[in-house]
Amino acid sequence: MGDASHNFVFTDGERPVTDAVREALAPRFSVVAGRRSRTVRRTWLDTFDWRLHQAGLTLEYVSGRGPGELVLTGCGGERMTATAGGTRWPALADALPGGPLRDRLEALTEVRALLPAARAASSVTEFRVHNTDDKTVAWLTVDQMLTPVLPTRLSVTAVRGYQAQADWIARRLATEPGVTPGAVPPLDAVLATAGQAPGQYTGKVDVTLDPAMPARTALAAVLLRLLDTLEANVAGTVRDVDTEFLHDLRVSVRRTRTALKLGGDLLPPGLAAEYRLAFKWLGDLTTPTRDLDVHLLTFAAGAATLTSASPADLVPFHDHLTRRRRLEQRRLARALRSARFAKLTSGWRVAITELKPPKRGPTVARAAARIIGRAHRRVLALGGAITDDSPAQNLHDLRKRCKELRYALEFFASLYDPAAHRQAVRELKGLQDTLGTFQDCQVQQQEIRVIAGEMMAARDVPATALLAMGDLSAQIGRRERQARSEFAGRFADFASPRAQARFRALATDTSA
């Protein structure tokens, strides 16, 4: 944490910036040459979903004459720096040199890669600001951005112990013609030249609906938003930048299939059936790679639970998973570059944008109430019929119905009171988490059995690896049984009278 800086933009094209500053500060302070001008290249980095920006942080990779440096700054004056080594972007935070900065970034970014969000080149000159005793009380940095061309930026940073003088300098500069305080952050200014802004991407279904609008029009808006999200994640999935690109693409596909299933009767005859089949192909296409991603992402945590083997014994298994994942990723990338995929997305966009509201039909409020109410009743009926003796497939079916209800709540969220909506989602999420853990454990155990067979057939596995894989499967089985034992309590919470009343309120026509 350092002393606070003050930032300005200089827009007076009639005189040099240093002349303006000298005139403003004289005679109390003088401005003298500090460091020579240098060309600085900046690359602003963030995850695709802007996790650093959401946390109020800005990360820059700054390069000039010397080694490149990473600079992390926060709204409250936080500043951390580290050398970037030979890092090439995009890169996960764990590829950076070890230290506090990497630790901070790893905690924030998790599995997401750091990507270049914007680039710029500047001519930077630093000056000393002296008081009447000829002591340096502050640094004045003049940053003339060359590409893209933007107004000159000024910053005043106090020398330790002289913050009060630096604050006075900043107040004086703020009164000077052509000097504007509170400058837009450099990243925002650079992005604005391309018509962009930080934080533009979100995987949420952020569509604002009017309760009285035709249901078909509202559904088309939701479907178009889902298609935008899907297409935004294609390039990152093909390039295999990080696993979340595929995750978000896959969620968009599942949401689309759910919207077509639950609201298909609001669309022209045959349209929902045609595209449900097309999006099923796309969903099935993404499953092998995503299943392997989940396996690999949870691998270290699973290896740490072994009781009769060492994590090192699992190395052959990890290598096999990695090879399989590489193969499945290539297949997925080819499919996403195929004419079939291009025809699906382009044809679907045309079909959505050409939709016209019917002369007669329900409002979105009425349709949402019907869709949410029906999905909720289905979850209650299926969950209420599950006993300790029910087969695993019954829990898998319930998990799918819960997901449909969750997506329906997301589609129509803007129609409801945010607090009531959040509480309903929270209660559903608790049940979903238990069912999801149960499903993931079953899938992973089955994968271990299949892979063990493949490795044995290829005579490519030591006995210690097979024993470790058996140990790992046993630990996963333990988590599966624990999730199964938690189900009754989770479902009881979801089906409580208070929770049911909340869902009944959501299943009410808000346009009435």
PyMOL commands that set and color helices and strands:
alter all, ss='L'
color gray80, all
select helices_A, chain A and resi 17-25+51-54+93-95+100-109+163-174+186-192+215-232+234-239+243-266+271-297+299-303+311-336+339-353+364-384+392-411+413-415+418-457+463-494+497-506
alter helices_A, ss='H'
color red, helices_A
select strands_A, chain A and resi 5-10+30-46+57-63+69-74+79-83+115-130+136-147+152-158+179-181
alter strands_A, ss='S'
color yellow, strands_A
deselect
rebuild
show_as cartoon
